[in-house]
Amino acid sequence: MKITKGSWVRIYDIVLEPSDRSGQLPEDTKKVPLEMWTKGFLLQDAMIGDKVEIRTITGRRTEGTLVEENPYYEHDFGKFVPEILPIGIQLREILWGGEGDE
C-alpha cells in the first residue's frame, strides 16, 4: 500500500550498533543496538519498509525505515488496583484536614 507524501508516519533507525556503544554501559545494554523511532510528516510517497525522510513537528529532518502510517499510542496504565483508591482520600485528609466536600 502506497503512503502519500505529507502523511503522518513513524520511522525506525539504528543510531548505534552494539560495537559502537560506550564501554561504560551495563553488559545487557551493550549487546543491543541503540534504536530510534520517530514520528513526522513523510517527505515523499513510499511503501512500508522503504528508507524515507520525514520532517518532525519541530521541523527536524531525519531518515529511517518507514514502519507505520498514522501511529497512535497503544499503552495504558493497567487494570484498576483497588488498594490505590484510598490514597487520594488519605492525601486530601493530610493536606487539607478533611475530604474537601465543601
GROMACS elastic network, one bead per residue, 0.5 to 0.9 nm:
[ bonds ]
;  ai    aj funct       b0    kb
    1    46     6  0.86186   500
    1    47     6  0.61641   500
    1    48     6  0.75980   500
    2    45     6  0.68229   500
    2    46     6  0.57227   500
    2    48     6  0.78342   500
    3     6     6  0.88645   500
    3     7     6  0.69530   500
    3     9     6  0.89313   500
    3    42     6  0.83758   500
    3    44     6  0.86193   500
    3    45     6  0.56637   500
    3    46     6  0.53389   500
    3    47     6  0.58630   500
    3    48     6  0.78107   500
    3    69     6  0.73200   500
    4     7     6  0.58976   500
    4    42     6  0.73950   500
    4    43     6  0.85971   500
    4    44     6  0.67959   500
    4    46     6  0.66067   500
    4    47     6  0.87689   500
    5     8     6  0.89356   500
    5    41     6  0.75436   500
    5    42     6  0.51133   500
    5    43     6  0.52427   500
    5    46     6  0.76690   500
    6     9     6  0.88664   500
    6    40     6  0.87914   500
    6    41     6  0.50931   500
    6    43     6  0.60691   500
    6    44     6  0.74376   500
    6    45     6  0.83204   500
    6    54     6  0.87781   500
    7    40     6  0.81016   500
    7    41     6  0.54088   500
    7    42     6  0.54307   500
    7    43     6  0.83530   500
    7    45     6  0.88603   500
    7    69     6  0.70999   500
    7    70     6  0.74245   500
    8    39     6  0.70687   500
    8    40     6  0.55558   500
    8    42     6  0.64621   500
    8    54     6  0.89753   500
    8    68     6  0.87821   500
    8    69     6  0.61064   500
    8    70     6  0.52635   500
    8    71     6  0.74625   500
    9    38     6  0.82872   500
    9    39     6  0.55344   500
    9    40     6  0.55972   500
    9    41     6  0.61406   500
    9    42     6  0.64607   500
    9    54     6  0.81234   500
    9    66     6  0.73117   500
    9    67     6  0.76271   500
    9    68     6  0.55785   500
    9    70     6  0.54152   500
    9    71     6  0.62016   500
   10    37     6  0.65720   500
   10    38     6  0.54429   500
   10    40     6  0.65038   500
   10    41     6  0.86219   500
   10    42     6  0.89041   500
   10    54     6  0.87646   500
   10    64     6  0.89043   500
   10    65     6  0.85122   500
   10    66     6  0.62981   500
   10    67     6  0.58649   500
   10    68     6  0.52102   500
   10    69     6  0.65015   500
   10    70     6  0.76384   500
   10    71     6  0.63041   500
   11    36     6  0.80815   500
   11    37     6  0.55501   500
   11    38     6  0.53689   500
   11    39     6  0.63978   500
   11    40     6  0.81900   500
   11    51     6  0.86617   500
   11    52     6  0.79300   500
   11    53     6  0.86562   500
   11    54     6  0.81674   500
   11    63     6  0.75665   500
   11    64     6  0.52678   500
   11    65     6  0.51523   500
   11    67     6  0.53727   500
   11    68     6  0.70667   500
   12    35     6  0.73414   500
   12    36     6  0.56584   500
   12    38     6  0.66333   500
   12    63     6  0.83559   500
   12    64     6  0.51830   500
   12    65     6  0.50747   500
   12    66     6  0.65750   500
   12    67     6  0.66225   500
   13    34     6  0.87834   500
   13    35     6  0.59406   500
   13    36     6  0.52436   500
   13    37     6  0.66338   500
   13    38     6  0.85251   500
   13    63     6  0.75784   500
   13    65     6  0.62939   500
   14    17     6  0.68610   500
   14    33     6  0.64773   500
   14    34     6  0.59121   500
   14    36     6  0.61110   500
   14    37     6  0.89520   500
   14    64     6  0.83404   500
   15    33     6  0.73693   500
   15    34     6  0.54099   500
   15    35     6  0.56448   500
   15    36     6  0.65199   500
   16    19     6  0.79123   500
   16    20     6  0.57782   500
   16    21     6  0.63174   500
   16    33     6  0.55935   500
   16    34     6  0.50122   500
   16    35     6  0.72848   500
   17    20     6  0.53210   500
   17    21     6  0.66815   500
   17    31     6  0.88997   500
   17    32     6  0.72470   500
   17    34     6  0.65538   500
   17    35     6  0.87755   500
   18    21     6  0.53935   500
   18    22     6  0.87273   500
   18    29     6  0.84511   500
   18    30     6  0.57377   500
   18    31     6  0.54708   500
   18    32     6  0.52424   500
   18    34     6  0.74235   500
   19    22     6  0.84699   500
   19    30     6  0.78841   500
   19    31     6  0.81418   500
   19    32     6  0.89512   500
   19    33     6  0.83326   500
   20    23     6  0.88695   500
   20    30     6  0.89798   500
   20    33     6  0.85582   500
   21    24     6  0.86272   500
   21    25     6  0.78227   500
   21    29     6  0.89099   500
   21    30     6  0.63118   500
   21    31     6  0.88254   500
   21    32     6  0.88952   500
   21    33     6  0.77790   500
   21    34     6  0.78500   500
   22    25     6  0.59457   500
   22    30     6  0.73746   500
   23    26     6  0.82909   500
   23    27     6  0.87620   500
   23    30     6  0.73219   500
   24    27     6  0.87143   500
   24    30     6  0.85210   500
   25    28     6  0.82220   500
   25    29     6  0.62018   500
   25    30     6  0.58608   500
   26    29     6  0.53469   500
   26    30     6  0.62814   500
   27    30     6  0.51999   500
   27    31     6  0.66185   500
   28    31     6  0.55000   500
   28    32     6  0.73744   500
   29    32     6  0.58296   500
   29    33     6  0.81719   500
   29    34     6  0.87438   500
   30    33     6  0.76014   500
   30    34     6  0.89907   500
   32    35     6  0.87510   500
   36    64     6  0.87908   500
   37    64     6  0.84963   500
   38    54     6  0.87680   500
   38    56     6  0.78356   500
   38    62     6  0.84386   500
   38    64     6  0.84677   500
   39    54     6  0.78463   500
   39    55     6  0.83267   500
   39    56     6  0.63091   500
   39    57     6  0.81951   500
   39    71     6  0.77873   500
   40    54     6  0.54589   500
   40    55     6  0.52109   500
   40    57     6  0.62643   500
   40    59     6  0.89177   500
   40    60     6  0.89688   500
   40    61     6  0.87095   500
   40    62     6  0.89707   500
   41    53     6  0.85527   500
   41    54     6  0.51881   500
   41    55     6  0.51553   500
   41    56     6  0.62523   500
   41    57     6  0.78812   500
   42    45     6  0.72988   500
   42    46     6  0.82562   500
   42    52     6  0.74019   500
   42    53     6  0.64210   500
   42    55     6  0.67583   500
   43    52     6  0.75615   500
   43    53     6  0.58259   500
   43    54     6  0.53640   500
   43    55     6  0.69780   500
   44    52     6  0.73523   500
   44    53     6  0.74486   500
   44    54     6  0.83227   500
   45    52     6  0.87670   500
   46    49     6  0.85043   500
   46    50     6  0.62994   500
   46    51     6  0.83162   500
   46    52     6  0.72400   500
   46    66     6  0.79531   500
   47    50     6  0.56083   500
   47    51     6  0.89200   500
   47    66     6  0.72508   500
   47    67     6  0.88745   500
   48    51     6  0.87644   500
   48    65     6  0.77399   500
   48    66     6  0.51473   500
   48    67     6  0.54921   500
   48    68     6  0.67855   500
   48    69     6  0.83514   500
   49    52     6  0.88750   500
   49    65     6  0.56108   500
   49    66     6  0.51711   500
   49    67     6  0.61126   500
   50    64     6  0.82679   500
   50    65     6  0.55587   500
   50    66     6  0.55970   500
   50    67     6  0.83950   500
   51    63     6  0.70233   500
   51    64     6  0.54692   500
   51    66     6  0.62666   500
   52    62     6  0.84341   500
   52    63     6  0.55423   500
   52    64     6  0.56606   500
   52    65     6  0.60799   500
   52    66     6  0.63012   500
   53    61     6  0.67809   500
   53    62     6  0.55690   500
   53    64     6  0.65890   500
   53    65     6  0.86210   500
   53    66     6  0.87780   500
   54    60     6  0.81438   500
   54    61     6  0.56120   500
   54    62     6  0.56118   500
   54    63     6  0.63076   500
   54    64     6  0.82709   500
   55    58     6  0.78580   500
   55    59     6  0.55599   500
   55    60     6  0.55002   500
   55    62     6  0.66563   500
   56    59     6  0.51064   500
   56    60     6  0.52899   500
   56    61     6  0.64389   500
   56    62     6  0.79088   500
   57    60     6  0.74957   500
   63    66     6  0.89435   500
   64    67     6  0.89332   500
   66    69     6  0.81996   500
   68    71     6  0.60468   500
   73    76     6  0.84788   500
   75    78     6  0.84563   500
   76    79     6  0.86961   500
   77    80     6  0.86780   500
   78    81     6  0.85516   500
   80    84     6  0.85089   500
   80    85     6  0.89660   500
   81    84     6  0.57478   500
   81    85     6  0.73212   500
   82    85     6  0.54568   500
   82    86     6  0.80934   500
   83    86     6  0.67886   500
   83    87     6  0.80508   500
   84    87     6  0.55600   500
   84    88     6  0.80063   500
   85    88     6  0.65271   500
   85    89     6  0.77019   500
   86    89     6  0.52035   500
   86    90     6  0.60953   500
   86    91     6  0.85285   500
   87    90     6  0.51079   500
   87    91     6  0.59864   500
   87    92     6  0.85524   500
   88    91     6  0.50865   500
   88    92     6  0.61609   500
   88    93     6  0.86676   500
   89    92     6  0.52258   500
   89    93     6  0.63761   500
   89    94     6  0.87813   500
   89    98     6  0.85584   500
   89    99     6  0.64914   500
   90    93     6  0.51313   500
   90    94     6  0.62264   500
   90    95     6  0.86764   500
   90    98     6  0.88280   500
   90    99     6  0.83609   500
   91    94     6  0.50648   500
   91    95     6  0.60634   500
   91    96     6  0.82829   500
   92    95     6  0.52443   500
   92    96     6  0.56272   500
   92    97     6  0.69008   500
   92    98     6  0.63090   500
   92    99     6  0.58800   500
   92   100     6  0.70227   500
   93    96     6  0.54840   500
   93    99     6  0.57967   500
   93   100     6  0.80772   500
   94    97     6  0.56326   500
   94    98     6  0.76229   500
   95    98     6  0.81566   500
   96    99     6  0.77466   500
   96   100     6  0.73063   500
   97   100     6  0.81982   500
   98   101     6  0.80520   500
   99   102     6  0.85241   500
